[in-house]
Amino acid sequence: MSRLETKDQRVVIIGMGDTGVLVATRLSRHFKVIGISTKPNLVSGQELGKRLADLGWWSRYYNTPLRRFKALAGIEIHHAKAERVDLANKWVAVRDQSNNETLISFDFLVIASGTSNGFWRDDHLRSEAQIDARLEQDAAAVREASTVAVIGGGPCGVSCALNIRRAYPEKPVSLFISADLPLPGYHEEARQYYERELTAAGVEIFSGHRAITHEPAPSAGTIHFESGQSAEADTIIWSTGNRQPHTHFLPDALLDDEGFVRTQNTLEVDGSDCLFAIGDVASTDPERSSARNWAYGILVHNIKRKAAGKAPNKLYSPPENRWGSIVGPQDDGLTLHQDSGKTTRLSRWLVDKLLLPTIVQRVIYRGVERLNG
Ligand SMILES: Cc1cc2nc3c(=O)[nH]c(=O)nc-3n(C[C@H](O)[C@H](O)[C@H](O)COP(=O)(O)OP(=O)(O)OC[C@H]3O[C@@H](n4cnc5c(N)ncnc54)[C@H](O)[C@@H]3O)c2cc1C
């Protein structure tokens, strides 16, 4: 099938976060693409520690209005929330901030709506100004606290504890983890590396401390642990990995027991012939790792084949261990942890002058308009 013929087909993408944007930038040359997102910006789920400790730097690369992505120029974007999907008639019902409902029809639907994850990711409809205000409020809570406690030893918890302590060396920062070492799921070398880095920076690590969680989780005050111990802090950052998938708009038959989208290794959704899923919402593997491992290329390839009447033939294969950056760029550069346990260090110059502006913005995102001034 030629490009002209596929251009008549409509691909609707629900969620324009890290993966939805990548998929849209690649599909727009081949299809009529419509993006639906509760946020008018790509507010990335990456580098939470930098976001809290160095918001100015983080916003430059990780909070980007969708209109600044050059490859999204021809795409229709609805700033609205998907509320229900009719698979038989192939439409999505969305509601905008003025409470107006619109029905949007599709030939193919990509679910890239992510998960809620603590205070920093949600599916609420927000304007650009509301996004900025929320980011500033979270950063101010850290700036103004005299003691900070971080609960949870995953990458977000480690990133928060290390970045906050390095940005504010006068503040006592405690990291409470339930295991012996931080970063379960990462290679042993990476786990030991961060135990050393955290300790050297002055973060006090409390291993074997499983916190008792309440809803809503207190953002200041007392933390209680299953052991009967307790601790106090002015600001408490909960990063206990309690992810809630944004899938309420889909029929239950497409979801697994935890509410994630049942996704095959072709990134097609089980039980449908026109749905694909990617990112944190897609249960491709126990880590739901398809946001990180170039899976967007597989999805784009397979959707093009399907639109041309051919069977999808590229398969997503998750790595054995989690890999990538854990704490983001530091003064001495960016440390990338590989699946094998090996580390690679990129200098800060390389990160600021080449990796972020050229590799990420120009190559991966296919061009981002510069900010004025
Ligand atoms: C290039 C790249 C590099 C990465 N590097 C790393 C790394 O080094 N280390 C690491 O740990 N992780 C890394 N990650 C992964 C990252 O931490 C998360 O996994 C990623 O942010 C998840 O993306 P997502 O698109 O699934 O979800 P999100 O980015 O959360 O996007 C979901 C979007 O959908 C919207 N939405 C939700 N519900 C609805 C609805 N009903 N209607 C409309 N919109 C809705 C949300 O508001 C949000 O905008 C990387 C990801 C990418 C893409």
The ligand as a MOL file (V3000), in Angstrom:
LIG
                    3D

  0  0  0     0  0            999 V3000
M  V30 BEGIN CTAB
M  V30 COUNTS 53 58 0 0 0
M  V30 BEGIN ATOM
M  V30 1 C 13.6530 8.2950 25.2340 0
M  V30 2 C 13.3230 7.7400 26.6100 0
M  V30 3 C 14.3560 7.5400 27.5340 0
M  V30 4 C 14.0870 7.0180 28.8070 0
M  V30 5 N 15.1160 6.8520 29.6680 0
M  V30 6 C 14.8840 6.3350 30.8830 0
M  V30 7 C 15.9550 6.1000 31.7880 0
M  V30 8 O 17.1000 6.3550 31.4620 0
M  V30 9 N 15.6740 5.5680 33.0140 0
M  V30 10 C 14.3770 5.2610 33.3620 0
M  V30 11 O 14.1380 4.7640 34.4800 0
M  V30 12 N 13.3420 5.4830 32.5340 0
M  V30 13 C 13.5590 6.0060 31.3130 0
M  V30 14 N 12.5150 6.2130 30.4500 0
M  V30 15 C 11.1540 5.7550 30.8440 0
M  V30 16 C 10.3300 6.7350 31.6300 0
M  V30 17 O 10.7980 6.8620 32.9360 0
M  V30 18 C 8.8400 6.2690 31.7270 0
M  V30 19 O 8.7790 4.8870 31.5790 0
M  V30 20 C 8.0300 7.0050 30.6560 0
M  V30 21 O 7.9200 8.3440 31.0840 0
M  V30 22 C 6.6300 6.4290 30.4550 0
M  V30 23 O 6.0860 7.0050 29.3030 0
M  V30 24 P 4.5640 6.7880 28.8780 0
M  V30 25 O 4.4180 7.4360 27.5360 0
M  V30 26 O 4.2010 5.3660 29.0410 0
M  V30 27 O 3.7090 7.5740 29.9560 0
M  V30 28 P 3.6350 9.1850 30.3240 0
M  V30 29 O 4.9110 9.8220 29.8640 0
M  V30 30 O 3.2450 9.1950 31.7200 0
M  V30 31 O 2.4790 9.6980 29.3680 0
M  V30 32 C 1.1210 9.4330 29.5300 0
M  V30 33 C 0.3280 10.6500 29.0730 0
M  V30 34 O -1.0300 10.2740 28.9030 0
M  V30 35 C -1.8710 11.2590 29.4840 0
M  V30 36 N -3.1530 10.6080 29.8000 0
M  V30 37 C -3.4230 9.7700 30.8230 0
M  V30 38 N -4.7070 9.3600 30.7760 0
M  V30 39 C -5.2580 9.9530 29.6980 0
M  V30 40 C -6.5690 9.9460 29.1450 0
M  V30 41 N -7.5750 9.2390 29.6870 0
M  V30 42 N -6.8010 10.6890 28.0380 0
M  V30 43 C -5.7980 11.4240 27.4680 0
M  V30 44 N -4.5510 11.4720 27.9790 0
M  V30 45 C -4.2750 10.7480 29.0720 0
M  V30 46 C -1.0670 11.7160 30.6950 0
M  V30 47 O -1.4870 12.9710 31.1870 0
M  V30 48 C 0.3400 11.7880 30.0850 0
M  V30 49 O 0.5290 13.0010 29.4180 0
M  V30 50 C 12.7400 6.7080 29.1730 0
M  V30 51 C 11.6970 6.9340 28.2500 0
M  V30 52 C 11.9840 7.4260 26.9810 0
M  V30 53 C 10.8530 7.6300 26.0040 0
M  V30 END ATOM
M  V30 BEGIN BOND
M  V30 1 1 1 2
M  V30 2 1 2 3
M  V30 3 2 2 52
M  V30 4 2 3 4
M  V30 5 1 4 5
M  V30 6 1 4 50
M  V30 7 2 5 6
M  V30 8 1 6 7
M  V30 9 1 6 13
M  V30 10 2 7 8
M  V30 11 1 7 9
M  V30 12 1 9 10
M  V30 13 2 10 11
M  V30 14 1 10 12
M  V30 15 2 12 13
M  V30 16 1 13 14
M  V30 17 1 14 15
M  V30 18 1 14 50
M  V30 19 1 15 16
M  V30 20 1 16 17
M  V30 21 1 16 18
M  V30 22 1 18 19
M  V30 23 1 18 20
M  V30 24 1 20 21
M  V30 25 1 20 22
M  V30 26 1 22 23
M  V30 27 1 23 24
M  V30 28 2 24 25
M  V30 29 1 24 26
M  V30 30 1 24 27
M  V30 31 1 27 28
M  V30 32 2 28 29
M  V30 33 1 28 30
M  V30 34 1 28 31
M  V30 35 1 31 32
M  V30 36 1 32 33
M  V30 37 1 33 34
M  V30 38 1 33 48
M  V30 39 1 34 35
M  V30 40 1 35 36
M  V30 41 1 35 46
M  V30 42 1 36 37
M  V30 43 1 36 45
M  V30 44 2 37 38
M  V30 45 1 38 39
M  V30 46 1 39 40
M  V30 47 2 39 45
M  V30 48 1 40 41
M  V30 49 2 40 42
M  V30 50 1 42 43
M  V30 51 2 43 44
M  V30 52 1 44 45
M  V30 53 1 46 47
M  V30 54 1 46 48
M  V30 55 1 48 49
M  V30 56 2 50 51
M  V30 57 1 51 52
M  V30 58 1 52 53
M  V30 END BOND
M  V30 END CTAB
M  END
